[in-house]
Amino acid sequence: MERSSRQGGRSALIASYLPRVLAGVGVAVLTAAAVLSPSDARAAASQDWSPFVLVSGLILVGLVAENDGLFAAAGQQLARASTNGGVLFLGATLMIGTVTAVLNLDTSVAFLTPVLVYTARNRGGGEAPLLYGCLLLSNAGSLFLPGSNLTNLIVLGHVRLSGAAFLSHMWAPALAALAVTALVVAGLEHRALRTTTDELPAPERATLGLGLLSIAVVTLLVLTLRSPALPVAIVGVVAVGVRVVSGREQMRHVSEVLGIPLLVGLFGVAVALGTLGRVWSGPSTLLSHLDLWGTAGLAAATSVLVNNLPAASLLAARTPHHPFALLIGLNLGPNLFVSGSLAWLLWLRSARAAGARPSIARAVRLGVVAVPMSMVAAVGVLIATGGH
């Protein structure tokens, strides 16, 4: 118990202080890049602003959907329909994959983590498979659509694919990655999946209104438009604006959910590394000598070192030779460590808000097993389907 408390305390400190530190670092390196190479910094910012605007819009839409009770109702219906822990985990995997694909992995971890923790507790079983599964499966499920992960949009700045075209290339590798990650989490946390219960609370009723409408609109925009960032952001701002004006939401809470310091910090670091990638040909030259497997491996390692968003900006500063393999590494690699993606910090914050004590060490142990297996599966399927 004492060890778990210490781990929870470290997680709380990371979730509390890192956003502010990252914001300061981001502003500093962005300023340095703009001074040292203004034209390259502008080019990097031009490539990177769109993903950050898009994810902000998707998070706002997710907030409205959460206020309508859509996620909570889905979790309770899932719990009531599941005869045992294994069926519950399968249903959770499908729900996480769907929310991640449509509303972005950051929206998924921010809003589904507490829902899944409460769902596990209502069933009287262990919460670990759903708690850690939400993080790992959100990262793994972020290969389906461009808006599922900011890295997709940064790399796609050179490819210019619509959402539907991207889905046709990546649905099979994404499904393979999601399935393998789910099998790893279920296998390593199998003891907590053996619970069954017949006593469940009555399900809450969701409001089928603005939240559901906003989800439908942004899904259509992401699938059909090549540059959906601004339209999606407008939908999110309008939807949240309606809630604020009606008194059902507070601007302070909206700001907290968006995680503005994190976004500012990551944007600054991403632009700085994107500038570096334009000034220095090293990363582009290295990638040109790597095959699909090497590209995915390098991307995974770089994502852990500098976070996957700045890594995407650095490695895709010039047109990459294997963009889809690059995305596999950038999206799956972050499951190795807390430094890998913004989703980790949002997950820690949401889990703590739900009363859980997430252990970074435990999540890392799961990721160390899941990442190589899911990457092999995804790259293998990519090659087999000719999507590369």
Secondary structure, DSSP 8 states (H G I E B T S, - for coil): -HHHHHHHHHHHHHHHHHHHHHHHHHHHHHHHHHHH-HHHHHHHHHHHHHHHHHHHHHHHHHHHHHHTTHHHHHHHHHHHH-SSHHHHHHHHHHHHHHHHHHH-HHHHHHHHHHHHHHHHHHHTS-SHHHHHHHHHHHHHTTTSSGGG-HHHHHHHTTT---HHHHHHHHHHHHHHHHHHHHHHHHHHTGGGG----S----------SHHHHHHHHHHHHHHH-SS-HHHHHHHHHHHHHHHHHTTSS-HHHHHHHHTHHHHHHHHHHHHHHHHHHHH--HHHHHHHT--HHHHHHHHHHHHHHH-HHHHHHHHTSS--SSHHHHHHHHHHGGGG-GGG-HHHHHHHHHHHHTT----HHHHHHHHHHHHHHHHHHHHHHHHHHT--
